[in-house]
Amino acid sequence: MATTADSIPIETSHEDMIHDAQLDYYGKRLATCSSDRMVKVFDVVDGEAQRSSGGHTLKGHTGPVWQVAWAHPKYGHILASCSYDGKVLIWKEQTPQGGWIKIGEHSLHTASVNSVSWAPHELGAILACASSDGKLSVLTFKNDGQWDADIFNGHAIGCNSVSWAPAVLPGSLITPQQTPAAPGQQPSTQAPSVKRFASAGCDNLVKIWGYREDSQSWVEEETLEGHTDWVRDVAWAPNIGLARSYIATASQDKSVLIWTKDSPTSPWVKTALDPSSSLASAGGAQPPAGKFPDVVWRVSWSLSANLLSVSCGDGKVTLWKEDSKGNWECVSEVTS
């Protein structure tokens, strides 16, 4: 297992704990958020955040800010943030003069909003939100600057995270599905888009939600059971149309589960990451098989979905990769 040591510290001037940091689509902007109730945006030059050129502080929340999410650049420079104050704020950069303004405020939740996630851009400007009030909400932004909001019960005790499925149907790259055409036109073989996302909750469950056009509503499609404590994070892997789907989940029970689905009709199969062998070889104390040394807070896929990063409460980030036999191994480790 390799150890990465050339990490670059970034001075953000936040006055309290930083909860999230996200690069934009091009990797040119870094957004951070903190318990100091502020969101900060920096330009990134040669891999380093530049506070002196283009750094902005966004103020509007009245509680700790848990997460930030960049919209796809086709919709402009837009950033969403969620907070303990129960609000989701939408920010937009004003060009060419610079500066950020608040263009939207979502306050339908009655408790902390813990996670926000933009849908794949093919589906439109759609934002999913997860709250401690046990509800999920989906905001659909329209061209006139307004939005439609769907809010529904998600997890009884509270919702911790949301992650969108890829817009294309699994397997559509291998066996393109024809889309019905109007009379006199040729049917299209372009892969149809699907609105679907996963949520993680304090009920130890992961739920998959799909949008039904006929009823214009979100319905629970599947429930994934495997964790024995709160599920802190869920991440649906990118997919370019290959048959297999992947979902990673991180939990308070100190485990990470990889859920795989070989076809749209097959069941989800779970596999637990086992850090014990790699930690033992590195000279660390060996935890029980399938368990990390501490609570696992975040999981995140690479853009090509061949690497998974795992952020643990022991201050380490590990990178995992699946081998040709379907086994997951730790290939790198970063220590804060």
Order of alpha helices (4+ residues) and beta strands (2+ residues): beta-beta-beta-beta-beta-beta-beta-beta-beta-beta-beta-beta-beta-beta-beta-beta-beta-beta-beta-beta-beta-beta-alpha-beta-beta-beta-beta
